[in-house]
Amino acid sequence: MWSDNETTLDLLGFKVHADLIRSVITNRELLPLTIGVFGDWGGGKTSIMKMLERDLNPDNYTDPDEKAKYENIVCLYFNGWLFEGYD
């Protein structure tokens, strides 16, 4: 049994989803856009977001063109549990 901790290792085959979201985010023809990631508890939402955050980080690229592609992207986390009960 695996732990319920998020990971950037693709243990469940979700990298394909992270790659798809990344291609949408970097397609300037689709901007502006809002993306929501929904799923059951333990379904891999945070892991997908962690993989995506890693892939969108310009510091992970050495090619100047690849680096520039991700320079103006900000990953923002919102913890809804902090606002539970505040309707």
One Martini backbone bead per residue (centre of mass of N, CA, C, O) as a GRO file, in nm:
protein
   87
    1MET     BB    1   0.097   0.035   0.022
    2TRP     BB    2   0.048   0.364  -0.022
    3SER     BB    3   0.080   0.669   0.037
    4ASP     BB    4  -0.090   1.004   0.078
    5ASN     BB    5   0.141   1.141  -0.076
    6GLU     BB    6   0.274   1.355  -0.258
    7THR     BB    7   0.424   1.354  -0.599
    8THR     BB    8   0.667   1.353  -0.878
    9LEU     BB    9   0.620   1.067  -0.911
   10ASP     BB   10   0.489   0.841  -1.162
   11LEU     BB   11   0.293   0.591  -1.023
   12LEU     BB   12  -0.007   0.637  -1.202
   13GLY     BB   13   0.008   0.779  -1.493
   14PHE     BB   14  -0.019   1.128  -1.486
   15LYS     BB   15   0.174   1.278  -1.686
   16VAL     BB   16  -0.020   1.314  -1.923
   17HIS     BB   17  -0.186   1.535  -1.778
   18ALA     BB   18   0.039   1.738  -1.724
   19ASP     BB   19   0.117   1.773  -2.025
   20LEU     BB   20  -0.155   1.880  -2.121
   21ILE     BB   21  -0.170   2.128  -1.939
   22ARG     BB   22   0.095   2.253  -2.036
   23SER     BB   23   0.005   2.290  -2.336
   24VAL     BB   24  -0.223   2.485  -2.269
   25ILE     BB   25  -0.065   2.706  -2.112
   26THR     BB   26   0.151   2.751  -2.367
   27ASN     BB   27  -0.099   2.842  -2.540
   28ARG     BB   28  -0.163   3.158  -2.650
   29GLU     BB   29  -0.446   3.110  -2.797
   30LEU     BB   30  -0.592   3.033  -2.501
   31LEU     BB   31  -0.569   3.306  -2.394
   32PRO     BB   32  -0.731   3.321  -2.141
   33LEU     BB   33  -0.726   3.097  -1.845
   34THR     BB   34  -0.893   2.832  -1.661
   35ILE     BB   35  -0.799   2.579  -1.418
   36GLY     BB   36  -0.944   2.275  -1.303
   37VAL     BB   37  -0.888   2.036  -1.034
   38PHE     BB   38  -1.062   1.728  -1.009
   39GLY     BB   39  -1.131   1.496  -0.729
   40ASP     BB   40  -1.073   1.258  -0.534
   41TRP     BB   41  -0.956   1.141  -0.263
   42GLY     BB   42  -0.642   1.036  -0.364
   43GLY     BB   43  -0.640   1.085  -0.700
   44GLY     BB   44  -0.378   1.302  -0.779
   45LYS     BB   45  -0.389   1.615  -0.791
   46THR     BB   46  -0.125   1.706  -0.645
   47SER     BB   47   0.071   1.543  -0.818
   48ILE     BB   48   0.007   1.680  -1.082
   49MET     BB   49   0.084   1.966  -0.981
   50LYS     BB   50   0.380   1.898  -0.911
   51MET     BB   51   0.463   1.815  -1.195
   52LEU     BB   52   0.384   2.081  -1.329
   53GLU     BB   53   0.561   2.269  -1.163
   54ARG     BB   54   0.826   2.142  -1.250
   55ASP     BB   55   0.778   2.181  -1.570
   56LEU     BB   56   0.738   2.516  -1.528
   57ASN     BB   57   1.030   2.548  -1.438
   58PRO     BB   58   1.291   2.729  -1.567
   59ASP     BB   59   1.531   2.593  -1.393
   60ASN     BB   60   1.492   2.302  -1.560
   61TYR     BB   61   1.638   2.464  -1.796
   62THR     BB   62   1.895   2.526  -2.052
   63ASP     BB   63   1.733   2.621  -2.274
   64PRO     BB   64   1.647   2.939  -2.354
   65ASP     BB   65   1.371   2.882  -2.493
   66GLU     BB   66   1.248   2.708  -2.270
   67LYS     BB   67   1.286   2.903  -2.037
   68ALA     BB   68   1.113   3.139  -2.163
   69LYS     BB   69   0.836   2.986  -2.174
   70TYR     BB   70   0.830   2.988  -1.825
   71GLU     BB   71   0.884   3.276  -1.690
   72ASN     BB   72   0.550   3.380  -1.665
   73ILE     BB   73   0.488   3.142  -1.467
   74VAL     BB   74   0.248   3.073  -1.204
   75CYS     BB   75   0.224   2.884  -0.913
   76LEU     BB   76  -0.085   2.834  -0.733
   77TYR     BB   77  -0.190   2.770  -0.405
   78PHE     BB   78  -0.505   2.638  -0.273
   79ASN     BB   79  -0.640   2.590   0.056
   80GLY     BB   80  -0.960   2.499   0.125
   81TRP     BB   81  -0.936   2.394   0.423
   82LEU     BB   82  -0.892   2.683   0.553
   83PHE     BB   83  -1.220   2.749   0.456
   84GLU     BB   84  -1.384   2.571   0.619
   85GLY     BB   85  -1.711   2.706   0.680
   86TYR     BB   86  -1.675   2.967   0.477
   87ASP     BB   87  -1.950   3.086   0.310
   0.00000   0.00000   0.00000
